[in-house]
């Protein structure tokens, strides 16, 4: 049985039993609910602030893992940048030097992506600096890789062109070494056998019997096949491209026709004594840009260094041309 409570009634000056009205009970109930809710809310906020909710703790772990992954990604990108830098140095200082190409300017290699607002959508977050820096490095690497790819394409085309040029150069003698007796007249000022005056001899004369096989000294296209009873007589001119031409004169017969493609070492005709000639021989010229150059400088595939030195010494001696 609940213990009765009494309160002193100042009007009647007596003690009366204490009775709680339903309004008071309702007020106390709502006061308790509100106070408990407020206290619980404060306690919850305190707990969330210092300990976090399960979802927040999960998100925090994921964020920490993401930051760790970004840091690892930056380490990998640093290694990629070092590798790319090594590729760029090799490209500029080795590959492009070999093929006589100018290095790629650093202003082009280091050019980045434009636009001041390119990364604005990534700012305003706790780890914005890390994310923005990662994006910048990725963009920078992508830009440099694109430039390097274009440079390698250019080097490839240069190498391909170089191989074609090397094949086209008139780099051998037009006769087999055992098929001619000697080079009887060299490039330069020589005594003309007909006019007995010194004239510039634009090629070299190989003394050889009629009918000796003559070979193309480099890849090219036969530009002309000319039959003539005067001057150089029967003549073949081959256009090797890259500004080079070769001329083969005083021939007795032809094995090629105009417009035909030939390879280095391919038979193109036979030696003779046609035109203005004192005896059977082959007059051979090399022209660069339409001007004659010393053919001796192009015999490097057929001569040893000792033979080359000897033939240069002989070419400086006075002699008489055979045509």
C-alpha positions, 0 to 999 in steps of 0.5 A: 500500500502506497504511503500517503503524503500530506501537505500543510494547507495554509488556509485551513491551517491543517494537514491534508492528504496530497493528491496529484491531479491528472494535469500534473501527472501529464505535465510531469510525463511530458517533462520527463520525456523531453528531458530524457530525449534532450539528454539522450540526444546530447549523449548521442551527439557526444558519442558520434563526435568522439566514436562515430556511428558504425556507418561513419566508422566504415566510411572512415576506414574506406577513406583511409584505405582510399588515401593509402591507395592514392599514396601508392598510386603516386609512388607508382607514378613516380617510377613511371615518370623516372622511366619516361624521363629515361626514355626521353633522354635516350630518344634525344641523345641516342636515337635522334642523334643517330638519325640526325634529327633535332631533339624534341624541345623541352617546352613541348615535352613538358606541355600540360593540359590547359584550363584553370578550371580543369580540377575545380570539381575536385576541390573543397574536400578533405583530401582534395590536394592529394586527389588534384595532385594525382590527377595532375600527375596522370595528365602530365604523364599522359601528355608526355607519353603522347609526345614520346609516342609521336617522337618514336613514330618520327624516329621509326620513319627516319630509320625506315628512310635511312635504311632505304637511303643506305640501300640506294647509296651507290656504295659498291664498284660497278665492276667485280674486283677481278673483272678490271685491270685498274682504274686508269683515270680518276676524278679531277683535272686530267689530260684529254686523250683527244684534245691534249688539254687538261679538262675536268674528268667527272668520273673514273675509268675502269680498264676492262675488256669488252663484254665485262658485266656492269652492275648497279651500285645501288637501288634505284630506277633506270632514268635513261638508256641511251644509244649514241655513237658520240661522247659517252657512247651507249649510256645508262643513268640510274636515279637512286633517289635522295639526290643521287644518280649514277652514270655508266658509259661506253657500254656495248649492250644493255640488260635493263630498260628505261623505268625499270627498278634495279637493286644494288649488284644487279647486272645492267649491261656490259662494257664496251668501246662506244662513243669517244673512247681510246680503248675498251673501258667503263666510265662511271660517275656519281652525281649528287644534286645534279653535280658530279662527286668523286666516286672513290668516296662511295666504294666503301663496301668493296675496299678495305681501309688500306685499299681505300687509302692507296686508291686515294693516293693514286687518284691524286697522281696526274694521268690521262683519261680514256674518254 
